[in-house]
Amino acid sequence: MAPALNLVDDVRPAAQREARALLEALEAPGVQDRAVRIGLTGAPGSGKSTLLDAMVRRARAVGQTVGLVAVDPSSRRTGGALLGDRVRVRAGAADPGVFFRSMAARGRLGGLAEGARAAVLVLGVAFDRVLVETVGVGQSEGEVTDLVDTLVFLAQPGAGDQLQGMKAGVLELPDILAVNKADMGPIAERTAAELEAGIALGESAHGGWRRPVLRISAQEGTGLDALEDALAAHRAWLIETHELARRRRRGRDRAVELGLGLRYGTHGLAAIGGAGTLAERLAAAPDAPAARLLAELSRAIEEALQHTRSGGTA
């Protein structure tokens, strides 16, 4: 597992060619991963790592294997993950059914490392659950929705000011919301009420799924049965409404768009006709792997740019 993850995170040209072949194979029709992809987001201090530890313990208790992608803040000195695996998920420290991958955010405002999607694809073919924890940077953290099937937002009691600033952005993204440290009583109930009021602004984006606001205590283990029930209910809804396939397709498209944008910017996309043409090309290849599309469209952009530079636009 580690060699495959190292390969897809390797930026050297030779390694990238091998990584593309691997990722194309993982996304080929009929080789879809079996994992349930769950994202966990929330501000620093909300208790995400404690909740992840509890979720891993519960999954292993029923025989499920777990792969974890934890995106950490980056070290200014080395560029690597600051926290790594040192402080999270003690439950799987010596468990072969649990695999951890810490990744540095490297300044990405979306809260995700560039290699996070590739890591999710690799882990998805080997584990029953893939959990993605983000660094918790607020409204810009919406990128995680492109990677997971179900997004859980975790709030801590007394986060009212934070929630007010989020209502127009990230608060409309989660499928399940939970207030941690619910044993704190009235302050936790007040935060839950604020969440319930806030999510009404984004219900239209969730098509029929009524988003629950749960009260839990990851430290004490209370409310975790309700969280598991909500995760199972959302999974059933995704499958029944065919939203699961649509979400994964949107995730693929977004990965291609972001990849091209990072490499070539708006000028490069304009060389092949802009966002509209890109959307048409993605729609015309609904089953093509993101790695293949990214390579093909990169070649098209480079040829178009070269054609322009050589004066062949006439």
C-alpha positions in Angstrom: 0.0 0.0 0.0 2.7 2.5 1.0 4.6 2.1 -2.3 1.5 2.8 -4.4 0.7 5.9 -2.3 4.3 7.1 -2.6 4.1 6.7 -6.3 1.0 8.8 -6.8 2.5 11.5 -4.7 5.9 11.5 -6.5 6.3 14.6 -8.8 9.2 13.2 -10.9 8.2 12.7 -14.5 9.0 9.0 -14.7 7.0 8.3 -11.5 4.2 10.4 -12.8 3.9 8.3 -15.9 3.6 5.2 -13.7 1.2 6.9 -11.4 -1.1 7.8 -14.3 -1.2 4.2 -15.5 -2.1 3.1 -12.0 -4.8 5.7 -11.5 -6.3 4.9 -15.0 -6.5 1.3 -14.0 -8.2 2.1 -10.6 -10.8 4.3 -12.4 -11.4 2.0 -15.3 -15.1 0.9 -15.8 -15.8 -2.2 -13.6 -13.0 -1.5 -11.2 -14.8 1.0 -9.0 -13.7 1.0 -5.4 -15.8 -0.7 -2.8 -15.1 1.8 0.0 -17.5 4.1 1.7 -15.8 7.5 1.5 -16.5 9.8 4.5 -15.1 13.3 4.9 -14.7 15.0 8.3 -14.4 18.7 8.4 -14.6 21.4 11.1 -12.5 24.1 12.8 -9.3 23.2 14.6 -10.2 22.2 18.2 -13.6 20.7 17.3 -12.4 17.2 18.1 -12.0 15.7 14.6 -9.1 13.5 15.5 -10.9 12.2 18.6 -13.9 11.4 16.6 -11.8 9.7 13.9 -10.3 7.5 16.6 -13.7 6.5 17.8 -15.0 5.8 14.3 -12.0 3.6 13.5 -12.5 1.6 16.7 -16.2 1.0 15.9 -15.4 0.0 12.3 -12.8 -2.5 13.4 -15.1 -3.9 16.0 -17.5 -5.0 13.2 -14.7 -6.3 11.0 -14.4 -3.3 8.6 -11.0 -2.2 7.4 -10.2 1.5 7.3 -7.9 3.8 5.3 -7.4 7.3 6.6 -6.2 10.3 4.6 -5.3 13.1 7.1 -4.4 16.5 5.5 -2.3 18.5 7.9 -0.9 22.0 7.9 2.5 22.2 6.2 5.8 22.8 7.8 7.3 26.0 6.5 10.8 24.5 6.9 10.3 21.1 5.2 7.0 21.4 3.4 5.8 18.2 5.1 2.9 17.5 7.4 3.3 19.1 10.8 1.2 16.7 12.8 1.7 13.5 10.8 0.4 10.3 12.6 1.8 11.2 16.0 -1.3 12.5 17.6 -4.2 10.8 15.8 -6.1 7.5 15.8 -4.4 5.5 18.5 -6.9 2.7 17.9 -5.0 1.5 14.7 -1.4 2.0 15.7 -0.6 -1.7 15.3 -3.6 -2.9 13.4 -3.1 -4.3 9.9 -6.7 -3.5 9.1 -6.0 0.3 9.5 -3.8 2.3 7.3 -2.8 6.0 7.8 -1.6 8.5 5.3 -0.8 12.0 6.5 -0.4 14.6 3.8 0.7 18.3 3.8 -1.8 20.8 2.6 1.1 22.8 1.1 -0.9 26.1 1.2 -4.0 24.8 -0.6 -6.9 26.9 0.6 -9.3 24.1 0.0 -7.9 22.2 2.9 -6.7 19.3 0.8 -3.3 18.2 -0.5 -3.0 17.8 -4.3 -2.4 14.1 -4.0 -5.4 13.5 -1.7 -7.7 12.3 -4.5 -5.1 9.8 -5.8 -4.7 8.6 -2.2 -8.4 8.1 -1.8 -8.5 6.1 -5.1 -5.7 3.8 -4.0 -7.1 3.2 -0.5 -10.6 2.7 -1.9 -9.7 -0.5 -3.6 -8.2 -2.1 -0.5 -10.4 -0.9 2.4 -14.0 -0.9 3.4 -14.0 2.7 4.6 -11.8 5.6 3.6 -11.9 8.6 6.0 -10.6 12.0 4.9 -9.9 14.6 7.6 -9.1 18.1 6.5 -7.1 20.8 8.1 -10.1 22.9 9.0 -9.6 26.3 7.4 -13.2 27.5 7.1 -15.2 28.4 3.9 -12.4 27.4 1.5 -12.6 23.8 2.7 -15.3 22.9 0.1 -12.8 20.9 -2.0 -13.4 17.8 0.3 -16.9 17.4 -1.2 -15.2 16.4 -4.5 -13.5 13.5 -2.8 -16.1 11.9 -0.5 -19.6 10.4 -0.7 -20.7 11.8 2.7 -19.4 14.9 4.4 -19.6 15.3 8.2 -19.2 18.7 9.7 -18.1 18.8 13.4 -18.7 21.9 15.5 -17.7 22.6 19.0 -20.0 24.2 21.6 -19.9 28.0 21.5 -19.0 28.2 17.8 -21.7 30.8 17.1 -19.5 33.5 15.6 -17.8 31.0 13.4 -21.1 29.6 12.2 -22.4 33.0 11.3 -19.4 33.5 8.9 -19.9 30.0 7.4 -23.6 30.2 6.6 -23.0 31.5 3.1 -20.3 29.0 2.3 -19.2 25.7 3.8 -22.3 25.2 6.0 -24.3 24.3 2.9 -21.9 21.5 2.0 -22.1 18.9 4.8 -24.6 16.0 4.6 -24.5 15.3 8.3 -23.7 17.9 11.1 -22.7 17.1 14.6 -22.0 19.2 17.7 -19.2 17.5 19.7 -18.8 17.7 23.5 -22.5 17.6 23.9 -22.0 16.8 27.6 -21.4 20.6 28.0 -25.2 21.0 28.1 -26.9 24.3 27.3 -24.0 25.8 25.3 -23.9 22.6 23.1 -27.7 22.8 22.6 -27.5 26.4 21.6 -24.8 25.6 19.0 -27.0 22.8 17.7 -29.9 25.1 17.4 -27.8 27.6 15.5 -26.7 24.8 13.1 -30.3 23.8 12.5 -31.2 27.3 11.7 -28.2 27.8 9.4 -28.6 24.7 7.3 -32.0 25.7 6.2 -30.2 28.1 3.8 -28.6 25.3 1.8 -31.3 22.6 1.8 -32.1 23.0 -1.9 -28.6 21.7 -2.8 -29.2 18.4 -1.1 -32.1 17.1 -3.2 -34.5 15.4 -0.8 -31.9 14.4 1.9 -32.9 16.0 5.2 -29.6 16.8 6.9 -29.5 15.8 10.6 -27.9 17.8 13.4 -26.5 15.4 16.0 -25.3 15.8 19.5 -22.3 13.7 20.3 -19.3 13.3 22.6 -16.4 11.7 20.8 -14.5 11.5 24.1 -17.3 9.8 26.0 -18.7 7.8 23.1 -22.2 9.2 23.4 -24.2 9.8 20.2 -22.0 7.7 18.0 -24.7 5.1 17.3 -26.8 7.9 15.9 -23.9 9.1 13.8 -23.5 5.6 12.4 -27.2 5.4 11.7 -27.1 8.7 9.9 -24.1 7.6 7.8 -25.9 4.4 6.8 -29.1 6.3 6.0 -27.2 8.7 3.8 -25.4 5.9 2.0 -28.7 4.2 1.3 -30.2 7.5 0.0 -27.2 8.0 -2.3 -27.6 4.6 -3.9 -31.4 4.7 -4.2 -31.4 8.1 -5.9 -28.3 7.4 -8.0 -26.7 10.4 -6.4 -23.6 8.4 -5.6 -22.6 7.9 -9.2 -23.3 11.6 -9.9 -21.2 12.7 -7.0 -18.3 10.6 -8.1 -18.6 11.9 -11.7 -18.6 15.5 -10.4 -15.5 14.7 -8.4 -13.8 13.4 -11.4 -14.7 16.5 -13.5 -13.6 18.8 -10.7 -10.2 17.0 -10.4 -9.6 17.5 -14.1 -10.6 21.2 -13.9 -8.4 21.8 -10.9 -5.5 20.0 -12.5 -5.7 22.0 -15.7 -6.2 25.2 -13.8 -3.1 24.6 -11.7 -1.0 23.8 -14.7 -2.2 26.3 -17.3 -4.5 28.8 -15.6 -7.3 30.5 -17.4 -5.1 31.4 -20.4 -4.5 27.7 -21.0 -8.1 26.8 -20.8 -9.0 29.6 -23.1 -6.7 28.1 -25.7 -9.0 25.1 -26.1 -12.3 27.1 -25.9 -12.7 27.9 -22.3 -14.8 26.4 -19.5 -17.7 25.6 -21.8 -15.6 23.5 -24.2 -14.0 21.7 -21.2 -17.4 20.8 -19.8 -18.5 19.5 -23.2 -15.4 17.3 -23.5 -15.9 15.9 -20.0 -19.6 15.2 -20.7 -18.6 13.4 -23.9 -16.4 10.9 -21.9 -18.5 10.0 -18.9 -16.5 6.8 -18.1 -13.0 8.0 -18.8 -10.6 8.1 -15.9 -9.5 11.6 -14.6 -5.8 10.8 -15.2 -6.4 10.0 -18.9 -8.6 13.1 -19.4 -6.0 15.3 -17.7 -3.2 13.9 -19.9 -5.3 14.3 -23.1 -6.5 17.8 -22.4 -3.0 18.9 -21.3 -1.7 17.8 -24.6 -4.5 19.7 -26.4 -3.7 22.8 -24.5 0.0 22.6 -25.1 -0.5 22.0 -28.8 -2.9 25.0 -29.0 -0.5 27.2 -27.1 2.4 26.1 -29.3 0.3 26.8 -32.4 -0.4 30.3 -31.1 3.2 31.0 -30.3 4.3 29.9 -33.8 1.9 32.3 -35.4 -0.3 29.7 -36.8 -3.6 31.1 -35.6 -4.7 32.2 -39.0 
